[in-house]
Structures are given as structure tokens and as C-alpha cells.
Amino acid sequence: MRIRRAVPEEAEACWHIRNLSIRDGCKTSYSAEVLMAWTPEAMPENYRKVISKFPFFVAETADARLVATGYLDLSCASVEAIFTLPDYVGKGVTSQILNTLKDEAIQRGLKRLILASTPNAQTFYEKHGFLFLKESTHYSKMAQSDLRCMEMAIEL
């Protein structure tokens, strides 16, 4: 699996990965109504801008299929939105993306990373050294709902 920077022209493919990942991975944490509101088919145009603005990475198979995404929000030293296609969960791809993000953060001089995890992903992040700080609720405009989150951090 190759990990590389995403380009804005891949925004729709990355959005599709995001939606499938949320719908499958979060189904035990949030209602079907929240999941559908949170994952609209129409991609907001600012998503393409996120790919340009931040260190945004994709995992790509040998046949150039994108299967996972993740990025760093440098303004708040935060791991944002790691998403993996359901067929690739448990195959190490998500770990590769997270390790790439951690390496990128170190190269940029960051000493600590934070994230807000969905409840279903908390154990994954703990296995990668993140410590649970507190449970919180974040209002999602897209989901039009409060989302239960686990705030976590890691020292680099």
C-alpha cells in the first residue's frame, strides 16, 4: 500500500471513502438518521480546499485505487478525519495513514497531537499511543446533531 499526498482532483473519491467509512464504522455509535445526514452524497466544495490547505494523505493500492484518507489540521495540531473503506478495515491501512500523520507532525515540529474520536474508534487510537482525556459532545452542522466524541492526545 502506498501512502501519498492527495490532490484536489481526488476530492470526490476521498469524500466517497469518508461517507462509506462513517456509515459502516459508526453504525454502532450513532443512529441511522444521524449517519445519513452526516454523509450526504453531494460533497461540499470546501472539502476540495481542505485537501489543498492541509497535509492530506491517501492510501493507494497497486492498481491506483484510493482506500483510506487522513489529514492534519496544523492550526490546532489535530489529527482529522481518518477514513478507511470498510473492505480495508483491519488490514493495517488506517495504521499506515495515522503513522504518516504522526511523522508529518514531527517533521513540522509539533510536540503533541490531539483528536476527537468517534466512540467506535477509541480503542484503535489507544493502541497507537493516544490517551483518553475526556468524553465530550460536538455539534455537527452536517449531521445536524450532537455527536458523542472521545477527546484524546499523544505526545510526540
QUIRA-V898091 format. One record per residue. SS is DSSP state (helix for helix, strand for strand, loop for the rest). PSI is psi in whole degrees, 0 to 359 (* if undefined). D_CENTER is the distance of its C-alpha to the mean C-alpha in Angstrom with 1 decimal. Layout:
ss:SS psi:PSI d_center:D_CENTER
ss:SS psi:PSI d_center:D_CENTER
This chain:
ss:loop psi:132 d_center:17.6
ss:strand psi:132 d_center:17.2
ss:strand psi:130 d_center:14.3
ss:strand psi:168 d_center:15.0
ss:strand psi:141 d_center:14.3
ss:loop psi:160 d_center:13.5
ss:loop psi:153 d_center:16.3
ss:helix psi:330 d_center:16.7
ss:helix psi:347 d_center:18.6
ss:helix psi:8 d_center:15.6
ss:helix psi:315 d_center:13.9
ss:helix psi:318 d_center:15.3
ss:helix psi:320 d_center:14.2
ss:helix psi:321 d_center:10.5
ss:helix psi:319 d_center:11.0
ss:helix psi:316 d_center:12.7
ss:helix psi:314 d_center:10.0
ss:helix psi:308 d_center:7.7
ss:helix psi:313 d_center:10.9
ss:helix psi:321 d_center:12.1
ss:helix psi:314 d_center:9.2
ss:helix psi:312 d_center:9.5
ss:helix psi:322 d_center:13.3
ss:helix psi:310 d_center:13.8
ss:helix psi:331 d_center:11.6
ss:loop psi:6 d_center:12.3
ss:loop psi:341 d_center:15.9
ss:loop psi:351 d_center:17.4
ss:loop psi:333 d_center:15.9
ss:loop psi:158 d_center:16.7
ss:loop psi:160 d_center:19.5
ss:helix psi:323 d_center:19.8
ss:helix psi:317 d_center:20.7
ss:helix psi:316 d_center:17.7
ss:helix psi:317 d_center:15.4
ss:helix psi:321 d_center:17.5
ss:helix psi:325 d_center:17.6
ss:helix psi:341 d_center:13.8
ss:loop psi:60 d_center:13.5
ss:loop psi:148 d_center:16.5
ss:loop psi:321 d_center:17.5
ss:loop psi:121 d_center:18.4
ss:loop psi:130 d_center:15.8
ss:loop psi:140 d_center:16.4
ss:loop psi:332 d_center:17.9
ss:helix psi:343 d_center:16.0
ss:helix psi:322 d_center:12.8
ss:helix psi:323 d_center:15.0
ss:helix psi:325 d_center:15.9
ss:helix psi:318 d_center:12.4
ss:helix psi:323 d_center:12.4
ss:helix psi:323 d_center:15.9
ss:helix psi:322 d_center:15.5
ss:loop psi:163 d_center:12.8
ss:strand psi:98 d_center:12.2
ss:strand psi:121 d_center:9.8
ss:strand psi:153 d_center:10.0
ss:strand psi:152 d_center:10.5
ss:strand psi:133 d_center:12.2
ss:strand psi:133 d_center:15.5
ss:loop psi:173 d_center:18.3
ss:loop psi:331 d_center:21.9
ss:loop psi:22 d_center:22.7
ss:loop psi:24 d_center:20.0
ss:loop psi:130 d_center:17.8
ss:strand psi:133 d_center:14.0
ss:strand psi:349 d_center:12.2
ss:strand psi:155 d_center:8.6
ss:strand psi:161 d_center:6.4
ss:strand psi:153 d_center:4.6
ss:strand psi:166 d_center:6.7
ss:strand psi:133 d_center:9.1
ss:strand psi:103 d_center:10.9
ss:loop psi:333 d_center:14.3
ss:loop psi:334 d_center:16.3
ss:loop psi:15 d_center:15.1
ss:loop psi:53 d_center:13.9
ss:strand psi:136 d_center:10.5
ss:strand psi:126 d_center:7.2
ss:strand psi:135 d_center:4.9
ss:strand psi:65 d_center:1.9
ss:strand psi:121 d_center:1.9
ss:strand psi:140 d_center:4.5
ss:strand psi:137 d_center:8.1
ss:loop psi:139 d_center:11.4
ss:helix psi:322 d_center:13.5
ss:helix psi:347 d_center:16.2
ss:helix psi:0 d_center:14.3
ss:loop psi:137 d_center:13.0
ss:loop psi:8 d_center:15.2
ss:loop psi:11 d_center:16.2
ss:loop psi:355 d_center:14.6
ss:helix psi:316 d_center:12.2
ss:helix psi:321 d_center:9.0
ss:helix psi:321 d_center:11.4
ss:helix psi:317 d_center:12.4
ss:helix psi:312 d_center:9.1
ss:helix psi:317 d_center:8.9
ss:helix psi:323 d_center:12.6
ss:helix psi:318 d_center:12.5
ss:helix psi:319 d_center:10.5
ss:helix psi:317 d_center:13.1
ss:helix psi:317 d_center:15.8
ss:helix psi:317 d_center:15.0
ss:helix psi:316 d_center:15.2
ss:helix psi:315 d_center:18.4
ss:helix psi:331 d_center:19.9
ss:loop psi:5 d_center:19.4
ss:loop psi:11 d_center:21.2
ss:loop psi:143 d_center:18.7
ss:loop psi:344 d_center:20.0
ss:strand psi:143 d_center:17.4
ss:strand psi:145 d_center:13.7
ss:strand psi:167 d_center:12.5
ss:strand psi:160 d_center:9.5
ss:strand psi:108 d_center:9.8
ss:strand psi:147 d_center:8.9
ss:strand psi:154 d_center:10.1
ss:helix psi:324 d_center:13.4
ss:helix psi:341 d_center:12.8
ss:helix psi:357 d_center:10.2
ss:helix psi:313 d_center:12.5
ss:helix psi:319 d_center:14.7
ss:helix psi:310 d_center:12.3
ss:helix psi:323 d_center:11.4
ss:helix psi:321 d_center:15.2
ss:helix psi:339 d_center:16.1
ss:loop psi:19 d_center:14.4
ss:loop psi:357 d_center:16.5
ss:loop psi:141 d_center:14.7
ss:strand psi:137 d_center:17.3
ss:strand psi:130 d_center:17.2
ss:strand psi:308 d_center:18.7
ss:strand psi:160 d_center:19.1
ss:strand psi:142 d_center:18.1
ss:strand psi:176 d_center:17.8
ss:strand psi:129 d_center:17.5
ss:strand psi:131 d_center:15.6
ss:strand psi:126 d_center:17.1
ss:strand psi:119 d_center:15.0
ss:loop psi:320 d_center:17.2
ss:loop psi:314 d_center:15.6
ss:loop psi:345 d_center:15.9
ss:loop psi:43 d_center:19.2
ss:strand psi:158 d_center:18.8
ss:strand psi:135 d_center:18.1
ss:strand psi:127 d_center:15.1
ss:strand psi:129 d_center:15.7
ss:strand psi:154 d_center:13.2
ss:strand psi:113 d_center:13.8
ss:strand psi:130 d_center:14.0
ss:strand psi:163 d_center:13.8
ss:strand psi:158 d_center:14.9
ss:strand psi:139 d_center:16.0
ss:strand psi:134 d_center:19.0
ss:loop psi:* d_center:18.8
